[in-house]
Amino acid sequence: MAVQGEAEGDRVEQVEGRDGTPVGRRAVLGMVGLGAIGVVIGAKVQSGVARALRPLTLNDRTGLASLLPGSGTFRIYSVTGSLPSRSTSQWKLRLDGLVDTPLDLNYQQLRALAPTHLTKDFQCVTGWRVSKVAWTGVKLADLLDKAGVRAGATHLRLYSFDGAYTESLTLAQARRDDVLVAYEMLGKPVTHEHGGPVRLYVAPMYGYKSLKWLERIEVVNTLVPGYWEDLGYDVDAFIGQSNGRSDTPVS
C-alpha cells in the first residue's frame, strides 16, 4: 500500500487500494475506529457497523473493508456492488463443456442427490475467519461423475449469476471430498447474501475460490483465471500457502 503526502499544513495522506484507487487516510482511520467500537462493545454493535458499511464492502476494490474486525462473523462482499437474488424456483445449475452428458439441475433435483455434511472453517484472504461453519451440499466430484468428464479435460470454469464473478479449479482440486456445491450453511439454506440459493465451498482454499451465486460449471481443457485472479490473487489459493499469507490451513 502506497502512502502519498500532500501540501504541508493540512497534510492528508492517501492510501492506495488494491486496484490503485487513492483513499484518504481519514477514511482508513474512520473505518478502523468503527471496527474498534464493535470490539469494545460487542458483536451486536459490530453487526450493526457491518450493515452500515455494507454499501462500501459490497464493491470494495481498495481492501479497506479488511481493516474491520469481524468478531468471528461473515462479511458480505460482491464484485458488482449489489446482491443478486434468485429464488429456489428460479435457480438452475448447468454443467457442460467436455462432458458426455450435460446436466441441467433445478434446486429440488440437486437436493435429491446424496448429501455431504461438513463442519469446517471459512478463511478469507483479507484475514478474517469464521470457525466451525456447518455446510451441506453435493460433492462437486459426484456431479462430475454423473456428467462423465471426457478425456483431455483439465480444469473447471465456474460462473455466478451476478454476471461478473467467475472462478477456476483443476479437476484434481474439484474432486476433493471437501469441495461442495452447497445449498445449506450455518444450519439453514444459503441466503442470497451468502451466495444462495446455491454456492461453492472449497474448504482448503481462501474464500474467493468458494464462488457465490453459482449457476454454471464448465469443464474445459485449459486454465481460465477467475475474476480475482485477474486482479492479482493466486490461482491456486491454498490457505497458508498462497497470496503471501501464513494462515493456519483448514483441517
KOLBA-558018 format. One line per 5 residues: for each residue x negated, y negated, z of N, C-alpha, C. Coordinates in Angstrom, 1 decimal. Each point is the difference from the previous one (the first is absolute). Layout:
N
X:Y:Z:X:Y:Z:X:Y:Z ~ ... .
//
This chain:
251
-0.9:1.2:0.0:0.9:-1.2:0.0:-0.9:-1.2:0.0 ~ 0.2:-1.0:-0.9:-0.8:-1.1:-0.1:0.6:-1.2:0.7 ~ -0.8:-0.8:0.7:0.4:-1.2:0.7:-0.5:-1.2:-0.7 ~ 0.8:-1.0:-0.3:-0.5:-1.2:-0.6:0.4:-1.2:0.8 ~ -1.0:-0.9:0.2:0.2:-1.2:0.7:0.5:-1.1:-0.9 .
0.8:-0.9:0.6:0.5:-1.1:-0.8:-0.6:-1.3:0.6 ~ 0.6:-1.1:-0.2:-0.5:-1.3:0.5:-0.2:-0.1:1.5 ~ -1.0:-0.6:0.4:-0.2:-0.2:1.5:1.0:-0.9:0.5 ~ 0.2:0.1:1.3:1.0:-0.8:0.7:1.2:0.9:0.2 ~ 0.9:0.2:-1.0:1.1:0.9:0.1:-0.4:1.3:-0.8 .
-1.0:0.8:0.6:-0.5:1.1:-0.7:0.9:1.2:0.0 ~ 0.4:0.5:-1.1:0.9:1.1:-0.1:-0.7:1.1:-0.7 ~ -0.1:1.2:0.6:-0.6:1.1:-0.6:1.0:0.8:-0.8 ~ -0.5:0.6:-1.0:0.9:0.9:-0.8:-0.5:1.4:0.0 ~ 0.8:1.0:0.1:-0.4:1.4:-0.1:0.5:0.5:-1.3 .
-0.9:0.7:-0.6:0.3:0.6:-1.4:0.6:1.4:0.2 ~ 1.2:0.2:-0.4:0.7:1.2:0.1:-0.5:1.1:-0.9 ~ 0.6:1.2:0.0:-0.5:1.1:-0.8:0.0:-0.3:-1.5 ~ 1.0:-0.9:-0.4:0.1:-0.3:-1.4:-0.7:-1.3:-0.4 ~ -0.7:-0.6:1.0:-0.7:-1.2:-0.3:0.9:-1.2:0.3 .
1.2:0.2:0.5:0.9:-1.1:0.3:-0.5:-0.8:1.3 ~ -0.2:-1.3:0.0:-0.5:-0.7:1.2:1.2:-0.2:0.9 ~ -0.3:0.3:1.3:1.0:-0.1:1.0:-0.6:-0.9:1.2 ~ 0.7:-0.9:0.4:-0.5:-0.9:1.1:-0.2:0.7:1.3 ~ -1.1:-0.5:0.7:-0.4:0.6:1.2:1.1:-0.2:1.1 .
0.8:-1.0:-0.1:1.1:-0.2:0.9:1.0:1.1:-0.1 ~ 0.3:0.4:-1.3:0.9:1.1:-0.2:-0.5:1.3:0.6 ~ -1.3:0.2:-0.1:-0.6:1.2:0.6:0.1:0.0:1.5 ~ -0.3:-1.2:0.6:0.1:-0.1:1.5:1.5:0.1:0.5 ~ 0.9:-0.5:-0.9:1.4:0.1:0.4:0.5:1.4:0.0 .
-0.4:0.8:-1.0:0.4:1.4:0.0:-0.6:0.8:1.1 ~ -1.3:-0.3:0.3:-0.6:0.7:1.2:0.7:-0.3:1.2 ~ 0.4:-1.3:0.2:0.7:-0.5:1.2:1.3:0.7:0.1 ~ 0.8:0.1:-1.1:1.3:0.7:0.1:-0.2:1.4:0.4 ~ -1.0:0.7:-0.6:-0.3:1.4:0.4:-0.3:0.1:1.4 .
-0.8:-0.9:0.6:-0.4:0.0:1.4:1.2:-0.1:0.9 ~ 1.0:-0.8:-0.4:1.3:-0.1:0.8:0.6:1.4:0.2 ~ 0.0:0.8:-1.1:0.6:1.3:0.1:-0.8:0.9:0.9 ~ -1.3:-0.1:0.0:-0.8:0.8:0.8:0.2:-0.3:1.5 ~ 0.1:-1.3:0.3:0.2:-0.4:1.4:1.3:0.3:0.5 .
1.1:-0.3:-0.8:1.3:0.2:0.5:0.6:1.3:-0.2 ~ -0.3:0.7:-1.1:0.5:1.3:-0.2:0.4:0.3:-1.4 ~ 0.4:1.3:-0.2:0.3:0.5:-1.3:1.3:-0.7:-0.6 ~ 0.9:-0.3:0.9:1.3:-0.6:-0.5:-0.3:-1.3:-0.7 ~ -0.9:-0.9:0.7:-0.3:-1.2:-0.6:-0.8:0.2:-1.3 .
-1.0:1.0:0.1:-0.8:0.3:-1.2:0.9:0.3:-1.2 ~ 1.1:0.8:0.2:0.9:0.4:-1.0:0.6:-1.3:-0.6 ~ 0.4:-0.9:0.8:0.6:-1.3:-0.4:-0.9:-0.8:-0.9 ~ -1.3:0.0:0.5:-1.0:-0.7:-0.8:-0.2:0.6:-1.4 ~ 0.0:1.3:0.0:-0.2:0.7:-1.3:1.2:-0.3:-0.9 .
1.2:-0.1:0.5:1.1:-0.3:-0.8:-0.1:-1.5:-0.6 ~ -0.4:-0.9:0.9:-0.2:-1.4:-0.4:-1.0:-0.1:-1.1 ~ -1.0:0.8:0.1:-1.1:-0.2:-1.0:0.2:0.9:-1.2 ~ 1.1:0.8:-0.1:0.2:0.9:-1.1:-0.1:-0.6:-1.4 ~ 0.5:-1.3:-0.2:-0.2:-0.6:-1.3:-1.4:-0.1:-0.4 .
-0.9:-0.1:0.9:-1.5:-0.1:-0.3:-0.5:1.4:-0.2 ~ 0.3:1.0:0.9:-0.6:1.3:-0.1:0.5:0.8:-1.2 ~ 1.2:-0.4:-0.5:0.6:0.7:-1.2:-0.8:-0.2:-1.2 ~ -0.7:-1.1:-0.1:-0.8:-0.2:-1.2:-1.4:-0.6:0.4 ~ -0.6:0.7:1.0:-1.3:-0.5:0.5:-1.1:0.6:-0.8 .
-0.6:-0.8:-0.9:-1.2:0.4:-0.7:-1.2:-0.7:0.6 ~ 0.1:-0.7:1.1:-1.1:-0.6:0.6:-0.7:0.9:1.1 ~ 0.8:0.9:0.6:-0.6:0.8:1.0:0.3:-0.5:1.4 ~ 0.6:-1.2:0.1:0.2:-0.7:1.3:1.0:0.8:0.9 ~ 0.9:0.7:-0.6:1.0:0.7:0.8:-0.6:1.1:0.8 .
-1.2:0.4:-0.4:-0.7:1.1:0.8:-0.5:-0.6:1.3 ~ 0.0:-1.3:0.2:-0.5:-0.6:1.3:1.0:0.1:1.1 ~ 1.2:0.3:-0.4:1.1:0.1:1.1:-0.1:1.3:0.7 ~ -0.2:0.0:1.4:0.1:1.3:0.7:1.4:0.7:-0.2 ~ -0.1:1.3:-0.2:1.3:0.7:-0.3:0.7:0.7:1.1 .
-0.7:0.1:1.1:0.6:0.7:1.2:0.5:1.4:-0.4 ~ -0.8:0.7:-0.9:0.3:1.3:-0.4:1.3:0.2:-0.8 ~ 0.4:-1.1:-0.7:1.2:0.1:-0.8:-0.4:-0.3:-1.5 ~ 0.9:0.4:-0.9:-0.2:-0.2:-1.4:0.1:-1.5:-0.3 ~ -0.7:-0.4:-1.0:0.2:-1.3:-0.7:0.5:0.2:-1.4 .
0.9:-0.8:-0.4:0.6:0.2:-1.3:-0.7:-0.8:-1.1 ~ -0.5:0.7:-1.0:-0.6:-0.7:-1.1:0.7:0.4:-1.3 ~ 0.0:-1.0:-1.0:0.5:0.3:-1.3:-0.9:-0.8:-1.0 ~ -0.3:0.6:-1.1:-0.9:-0.7:-1.0:0.8:-0.9:-0.9 ~ 1.3:0.0:0.1:0.8:-0.9:-0.8:0.6:-1.2:0.7 .
-0.1:-0.1:1.3:0.5:-1.1:0.8:1.5:0.3:0.4 ~ 0.5:1.1:-0.3:1.4:0.4:0.4:0.1:1.4:0.3 ~ 1.1:0.5:0.6:0.2:1.4:0.4:1.0:0.6:-0.9 ~ -0.4:0.8:-1.0:0.9:0.7:-0.9:0.9:0.9:0.8 ~ 1.2:0.2:-0.5:1.0:0.9:0.7:0.7:0.8:-1.0 .
0.1:1.3:0.3:0.8:0.9:-0.8:0.7:1.0:1.0 ~ 1.2:0.2:-0.2:0.8:0.9:0.9:-0.4:1.5:-0.3 ~ 0.3:0.9:0.9:-0.3:1.4:-0.3:0.8:0.5:-1.2 ~ 1.2:-0.5:-0.3:0.7:0.4:-1.1:-0.5:-0.5:-1.3 ~ -0.8:-1.1:0.0:-0.6:-0.6:-1.2:-1.4:0.6:-0.3 .
-0.6:0.5:1.1:-1.4:0.4:-0.1:-0.2:1.3:-0.8 ~ -1.0:0.0:-0.9:-0.4:1.2:-0.7:-1.5:0.1:-0.1 ~ -0.5:1.2:0.0:-1.5:0.2:-0.2:-0.2:0.7:-1.3 ~ -0.9:-0.5:-0.8:-0.4:0.6:-1.3:-1.5:0.5:0.2 ~ -0.2:1.3:-0.3:-1.3:0.6:0.0:-0.3:0.5:-1.4 .
-0.9:-0.7:-0.7:-0.2:0.4:-1.4:-1.5:-0.2:-0.4 ~ -0.3:0.0:-1.3:-1.4:-0.1:-0.4:-0.4:1.4:-0.5 ~ -1.2:0.4:0.5:-0.5:1.3:-0.4:0.5:1.2:0.8 ~ 1.3:0.2:-0.2:0.7:1.1:0.8:0.8:0.8:-1.0 ~ 0.2:1.3:0.4:0.9:0.9:-0.8:1.4:-0.4:0.0 .
0.5:-0.4:1.2:1.4:-0.3:0.2:0.2:-1.3:0.7 ~ 0.2:-1.1:-0.7:0.2:-1.3:0.8:1.2:0.1:0.9 ~ -0.2:-0.7:1.2:1.1:0.1:1.0:0.7:-1.3:0.1 ~ 1.3:0.0:0.2:0.8:-1.1:0.4:0.8:0.4:1.2 ~ -0.4:-0.6:1.1:0.7:0.4:1.3:0.7:-1.3:0.6 .
1.2:0.3:0.4:0.7:-1.1:0.8:-0.3:0.2:1.5 ~ 0.5:-0.8:0.8:-0.4:0.0:1.5:0.5:1.3:0.6 ~ 1.2:0.4:-0.2:0.5:1.3:0.6:-0.8:1.2:-0.5 ~ -0.4:0.0:-1.3:-0.7:1.1:-0.5:-1.4:0.1:0.7 ~ -0.6:-1.2:0.2:-1.3:0.0:0.7:0.1:0.6:1.4 .
1.0:-0.5:0.7:0.2:0.4:1.4:0.4:1.5:0.1 ~ 0.5:0.6:-1.1:0.3:1.4:0.0:-1.2:0.9:-0.1 ~ -1.1:-0.5:-0.4:-1.2:0.8:-0.1:-0.7:0.2:1.4 ~ -0.8:1.0:0.0:-0.6:0.4:1.3:-0.7:-1.2:0.6 ~ 0.3:-0.4:1.3:-0.6:-1.2:0.6:-1.3:0.4:0.7 .
-0.8:-1.0:0.1:-1.2:0.0:0.8:0.0:-1.1:1.1 ~ -0.3:0.3:1.2:0.0:-0.9:1.1:-1.4:-0.3:0.5 ~ -0.4:-1.2:0.0:-1.4:-0.4:0.5:0.2:-1.1:1.1 ~ -0.9:0.0:0.9:-0.1:-1.1:1.0:-1.5:-0.4:-0.1 ~ -0.2:-1.1:-0.6:-1.3:-0.5:-0.2:-0.1:-1.6:0.0 .
-1.2:-0.5:0.2:-0.1:-1.4:0.0:0.1:-0.6:-1.4 ~ 0.2:-1.3:0.0:0.0:-0.8:-1.2:-1.0:-1.1:0.2 ~ -1.0:-0.1:-0.9:-1.1:-0.9:0.2:-0.1:-1.0:-1.2 ~ 0.2:-1.3:0.3:-0.1:-1.0:-1.1:-1.5:-0.4:-0.2 ~ -0.3:-0.3:-1.2:-1.4:-0.4:-0.3:-0.4:-1.4:0.6 .
1.1:-0.8:0.4:-0.3:-1.2:0.7:-0.3:0.2:1.5 ~ 0.1:1.2:0.5:-0.4:0.2:1.4:1.0:0.6:0.9 ~ 1.3:-0.3:-0.2:1.0:0.4:1.0:0.4:1.5:-0.3 ~ 0.5:0.6:1.1:0.2:1.4:-0.1:1.3:0.3:0.9 ~ 0.8:0.9:-0.5:1.2:0.5:0.7:-0.2:1.4:0.3 .
0.0:0.4:1.3:-0.3:1.4:0.4:1.2:0.9:0.0 ~ -0.2:1.2:-0.3:1.0:1.1:0.2:1.3:-0.3:-0.7 ~ 0.0:-0.3:-1.3:1.2:-0.3:-0.8:0.5:1.3:-0.5 ~ 1.3:0.2:0.3:0.7:1.2:-0.5:0.4:-0.2:-1.5 ~ -0.4:1.0:-0.9:0.3:-0.1:-1.4:0.7:1.3:-0.4 .
1.0:-0.1:-0.9:0.6:1.2:-0.6:0.2:-0.3:-1.5 ~ -0.3:1.0:-0.7:0.1:-0.1:-1.5:-0.4:1.3:-0.6 ~ -0.2:0.0:-1.3:-0.4:1.1:-0.8:-1.5:-0.1:-0.4 ~ -0.7:1.0:0.2:-1.4:0.0:-0.5:-0.1:-0.4:-1.4 ~ -0.9:-0.9:-0.4:-0.2:-0.4:-1.3:-0.4:1.2:-0.9 .
-0.8:0.9:0.7:-0.5:1.2:-0.7:1.2:0.9:-0.4 ~ 1.0:0.0:0.8:1.2:0.9:-0.4:0.7:-0.6:-1.2 ~ 0.1:-1.3:-0.1:0.6:-0.6:-1.2:-0.8:0.3:-1.3 ~ -1.3:-0.1:0.2:-0.9:0.2:-1.1:0.1:1.5:-0.5 ~ 0.1:0.9:1.0:0.1:1.4:-0.4:1.4:0.3:-0.7 .
1.0:-0.7:0.5:1.3:0.1:-0.6:0.0:-0.5:-1.5 ~ -0.7:-1.0:-0.3:-0.1:-0.6:-1.3:-0.9:0.8:-0.9 ~ -1.1:0.6:0.6:-1.0:0.7:-0.8:-1.0:-0.9:-0.6 ~ -1.1:-0.2:0.6:-1.0:-0.9:-0.5:-0.8:0.7:-1.1 ~ -0.2:-0.7:-1.1:-0.6:0.6:-1.2:-1.6:-0.1:0.2 .
-0.6:0.9:-0.8:-1.5:0.0:0.0:-0.5:-1.4:-0.5 ~ -1.1:-0.5:0.5:-0.5:-1.3:-0.4:0.4:-1.1:0.8 ~ 1.1:0.1:0.8:0.4:-1.1:0.9:-1.0:-0.1:1.2 ~ -0.2:-1.3:0.4:-1.0:-0.2:1.0:0.5:-1.0:1.1 ~ 0.9:-0.8:-0.3:0.5:-1.1:0.9:1.5:-0.2:-0.1 .
0.5:-0.7:1.0:1.3:-0.5:0.0:0.0:-1.5:0.0 ~ 1.0:-0.5:-0.7:0.3:-1.5:0.1:1.4:-0.1:0.6 ~ 0.1:-0.8:1.1:1.2:-0.2:0.7:0.6:-1.4:-0.1 ~ 1.3:0.0:-0.2:0.7:-1.3:-0.3:1.0:-0.4:1.1 ~ 0.1:-1.2:0.3:1.0:-0.5:0.9:1.1:-0.7:-0.8 .
1.2:0.0:0.6:1.1:-0.7:-0.7:0.0:-1.5:0.2 ~ -1.0:-0.5:0.7:-0.1:-1.5:0.1:-0.6:-0.5:-1.3 ~ -0.4:0.8:-1.0:-0.5:-0.4:-1.3:-1.4:-0.4:0.0 ~ -0.7:0.0:1.1:-1.4:-0.5:0.0:-1.0:1.0:0.7 ~ 0.4:0.6:1.0:-0.9:0.8:0.9:-0.2:1.4:-0.7 .
-1.2:0.3:-0.2:-0.4:1.4:-0.6:-1.1:0.5:0.9 ~ -0.2:1.3:0.0:-1.1:0.7:0.7:-0.5:1.2:-0.8 ~ -1.1:0.6:0.4:-0.6:1.1:-0.6:-0.5:1.0:1.0 ~ 0.1:1.3:-0.4:-0.7:1.1:0.8:-0.6:1.0:-1.0 ~ -1.0:0.6:0.5:-0.5:1.2:-0.8:1.0:1.1:0.3 .
0.0:1.0:-0.9:0.9:1.2:0.3:-0.4:0.7:1.3 ~ -1.3:0.1:0.3:-0.4:0.6:1.2:0.5:-0.7:1.2 ~ -0.1:-1.4:0.0:0.6:-0.8:1.1:1.5:0.2:0.1 ~ 0.7:0.0:-1.1:1.4:0.1:0.0:0.5:1.4:0.5 ~ -0.8:1.0:-0.1:0.4:1.4:0.4:-0.3:0.3:1.5 .
-0.5:-1.0:0.7:-0.3:0.2:1.5:1.4:0.2:0.7 ~ -0.1:0.8:1.1:1.2:0.2:0.7:0.5:-1.2:0.8 ~ -0.8:-1.0:0.1:0.4:-1.2:0.8:0.3:-1.2:-0.9 ~ 0.4:0.3:-1.2:0.5:-1.0:-1.0:1.4:0.3:-0.3 ~ 0.9:-0.9:0.4:1.5:0.2:-0.1:0.7:-1.0:-0.9 .
1.0:0.4:-0.6:1.0:-0.8:-0.6:1.1:-0.1:1.2 ~ -0.1:-1.1:0.7:0.7:-0.1:1.3:1.3:-0.8:-0.1 ~ 1.0:0.6:0.6:1.3:-0.6:0.1:0.4:-0.3:1.4 ~ -0.8:0.4:1.0:0.3:-0.4:1.4:-1.4:-0.4:0.6 ~ 0.1:-1.1:0.9:-1.1:-0.3:0.8:0.5:-0.7:1.3 .
-0.7:0.2:1.0:0.4:-0.6:1.3:1.3:0.7:0.5 ~ 0.3:1.2:-0.5:1.2:0.7:0.5:1.3:-0.4:-0.7 ~ -0.1:-0.7:-1.1:1.2:-0.4:-0.7:-0.3:-0.2:-1.5 ~ 1.0:-0.2:-0.9:-0.3:-0.2:-1.4:-0.9:-1.2:-0.2 ~ -0.9:0.1:-1.0:-0.9:-1.1:-0.3:0.9:-1.3:-0.4 .
-0.2:-1.1:0.7:0.7:-1.2:-0.3:-0.6:-0.7:-1.3 ~ 0.7:-0.9:-0.6:-0.6:-0.7:-1.2:-1.2:-0.8:0.4 ~ 0.0:-0.5:1.3:-1.2:-0.8:0.4:-1.3:0.9:0.0 ~ 0.2:1.2:0.4:-1.1:1.0:0.0:-0.2:0.7:-1.3 ~ 0.7:-0.4:-1.0:-0.3:0.7:-1.3:1.0:1.0:-0.4 .
1.2:0.0:0.6:1.0:1.0:-0.3:0.9:-0.4:-1.1 ~ 0.8:1.0:-0.4:0.4:1.2:0.7:-1.1:1.1:0.0 ~ -0.9:-0.1:-0.9:-1.1:1.1:0.0:-1.3:-0.7:-0.3 ~ -1.0:0.4:0.7:-1.4:-0.6:-0.1:-1.0:1.1:0.0 ~ -1.2:-0.3:-0.3:-1.1:1.0:0.1:-0.7:-0.2:1.4 .
-0.5:1.1:0.6:-0.8:-0.1:1.2:-1.2:0.9:-0.3 ~ -1.2:-0.7:0.0:-1.3:0.7:-0.3:-0.8:-0.2:1.3 ~ 0.1:1.0:0.9:-0.5:0.0:1.3:-1.5:-0.4:0.1 ~ -0.9:0.6:-0.7:-1.4:-0.3:0.2:-0.5:-1.3:-0.6 ~ 0.9:-0.7:-0.6:-0.5:-1.3:-0.7:0.6:-1.2:0.6 .
-0.6:-1.1:-0.3:0.6:-1.3:0.4:1.3:-0.3:-0.6 ~ 0.8:-0.7:0.7:1.5:-0.2:-0.2:0.3:-0.4:-1.4 ~ -0.9:-0.7:-0.7:0.4:-0.5:-1.4:0.2:1.2:-1.0 ~ -0.6:1.1:0.4:0.2:1.2:-0.9:1.4:0.7:0.2 ~ 0.6:-0.4:1.1:1.4:0.6:0.3:1.0:-0.9:-0.6 .
0.1:0.1:-1.3:0.9:-0.9:-0.8:1.4:0.0:0.5 ~ 0.5:-1.2:0.0:1.4:-0.2:0.5:0.9:-0.1:-1.2 ~ 1.3:0.2:0.2:1.1:-0.1:-1.0:-0.3:0.9:-1.2 ~ -0.4:1.3:0.3:-0.4:0.9:-1.1:1.1:0.3:-0.9 ~ -0.3:-0.1:-1.4:1.0:0.4:-0.9:-0.5:0.9:-1.2 .
-1.3:0.1:-0.1:-0.6:0.8:-1.1:-1.3:0.5:0.3 ~ -0.3:1.3:-0.3:-1.3:0.6:0.1:-0.4:0.5:-1.4 ~ -1.1:-0.5:-0.5:-0.4:0.4:-1.4:-1.3:0.8:0.2 ~ -0.1:1.1:-0.6:-1.2:0.9:0.0:-0.8:-0.4:-1.3 ~ -1.2:-0.4:0.2:-0.9:-0.5:-1.1:-1.3:0.7:0.0 .
-0.8:-0.3:-1.0:-1.3:0.6:-0.2:-1.2:-1.0:0.2 ~ 0.3:-1.1:0.7:-1.0:-1.0:0.2:0.4:-0.8:1.2 ~ -1.0:-0.6:0.7:0.3:-0.9:1.1:0.5:-1.4:-0.5 ~ 1.1:-0.4:0.5:0.6:-1.3:-0.2:0.0:-0.7:1.3 ~ -0.9:-0.9:0.3:0.0:-0.7:1.4:1.4:-0.7:0.2 .
0.4:0.0:1.3:1.2:-0.6:0.4:-0.1:-1.5:0.3 ~ 1.1:-0.6:0.4:0.1:-1.4:0.3:-1.1:-0.5:0.9 ~ -0.2:0.6:1.1:-1.0:-0.5:1.0:-1.4:0.3:-0.5 ~ -0.2:1.1:-0.7:-1.4:0.3:-0.6:-0.4:-1.1:-1.0 ~ 1.0:-0.5:-0.7:-0.3:-1.1:-1.0:-0.4:-1.2:0.7 .
0.4:-0.2:1.3:-0.4:-1.1:0.8:-1.3:0.2:0.8 ~ -0.6:1.2:-0.2:-1.3:0.2:0.6:-0.1:1.1:1.1 ~ 1.2:0.6:0.4:0.0:1.0:1.0:-0.5:1.4:-0.6 ~ -0.5:0.8:0.9:-0.6:1.3:-0.5:1.1:0.9:-0.5 ~ -0.3:0.8:-1.1:1.0:0.9:-0.6:0.1:1.2:1.0 .
-1.1:0.6:0.4:0.1:1.1:1.0:-0.1:-0.6:1.4 ~ 1.2:-0.3:0.5:0.1:-0.8:1.2:0.1:0.8:1.3 ~ -0.9:1.0:0.2:0.0:0.8:1.2:-0.3:-0.9:1.2 ~ 0.7:0.2:1.1:-0.1:-0.8:1.2:-1.4:0.2:0.6 ~ -0.7:-1.1:0.3:-1.3:0.0:0.6:-1.1:0.3:-1.0 .
0.3:0.3:-1.3:-1.0:0.3:-1.0:0.1:-0.9:-1.2 ~ 0.7:-1.1:0.1:0.2:-0.8:-1.2:0.3:-1.5:0.5 ~ -0.1:-0.9:-1.0:0.4:-1.4:0.2:-0.9:-0.6:1.1 ~ -1.2:0.5:0.2:-0.9:-0.5:1.0:0.5:0.0:1.5 ~ 0.9:1.0:0.3:0.6:0.1:1.3:-0.4:1.2:0.7 .
0.0:0.1:1.3:-0.4:1.1:0.8:1.1:0.5:0.9 ~ 1.2:-0.1:-0.4:1.2:0.5:0.8:-0.1:1.5:0.2 ~ 0.6:0.4:1.1:0.1:1.5:0.3:0.9:0.6:-1.0 ~ -0.4:1.1:-0.7:0.9:0.7:-0.9:1.3:0.5:0.7 ~ 1.1:0.1:-0.7:1.2:0.7:0.5:-0.2:1.5:0.0 .
0.3:0.6:1.2:-0.2:1.4:0.1:1.4:0.7:0.0 .
//
